[in-house]
């Protein structure tokens, strides 16, 4: 996607051909800073500390983490240790496990001296595949947006509500939930995005708003609790979010607060769509959302908030009383019955086992 007119991806190989470059998303929206990963430990830290985040980008970073590990220690012990360390960084996003499994499957039959080159090639392929998948999601979602626009009689503005950040910052390029937004904007549809701030880490206010603004997409940042009010007033034509893990029966695990938006959409007759790349589908889970591990993060993400002061300094302040405990559940699960459709790179389907099986028959057969 474009940042001030310049095409960028979220992860790349540095000119030396072995170190990995990323955007430090903890510095956005106030500073655009890139950083260099030179070791598997640095890649693990980038995932754990959320310098990179979003299920597809987590997977891509883990793949390059394995390449950095093989450059340092391509032994079987080094392979196993690197996989275990990276797998432990974020428990909810299924792309992490998927990417590690894909890289390890490619490396296992290779002699140690060949593993680094194979790992780098596999990581690059995973990144290119993710960009292609997300662009295809954009094309599929564009048809959904066009249908919503036609239903409005082609008048006014198509108002879209999204939660968290599922744009290109969460992937290698294009994004998932925002890919159709970019496609629609670039095609000339008059779209406007209601951007949930998405506490506690403010990925909507800080990341979604930043990338939409850099691409020139009209948007308005709102507090998380405003979505239901806007839907009641007829100011939301459709909702679209991403997902960190979707079960084989269509339940959607995404950033905390997604479930509440889906409930409000259901109550107000507003379509609620979920955009997902196929590696985000967990085919091992059917009908038991409690089996999805829900990450619990540092309470400081709830009690503290970081921003730029009027004199230009970046400061972190505490917003809760001293001594008050805080819970920080990072994800929730939206039942399939509340999801209007799943938008994948292969097409759009109902959030049902039959719908997913129709798009991915090879998985249902397995």
Secondary structure, DSSP 8 states (H G I E B T S, - for coil): -EETTEE--SEEE-TTSSSEEEE-GGGTTT---EEEE-SHHHHHHHHHTTSS-SHHHHHHHHHHHHHHHHHH--SHHHHHHHHHHHHTS-SS-HHHHHHHHHHHHHHHTS-HHHHHHHHHHHHHHHHHHHHHHHHHHHHHHHHHHHHHHHHTTT-S-EEEEE-S--SGGGSSSS-STTHHHHHHHHHT--EEEEEE--TTTTHIIIIIHHHHHHHT--EEEE-GGGHHHHHHTT--SEEEE--SEEETT--EEEETTHHHHHHHHHHHT-EEEEE--GGGEETT--S-GGGS---B--THHHHEEEEE-TTS-EEEEE-S-TT-----B-EEEE-GGG-SEEEETTEEE-SSHHHHHHH-HHHHH-
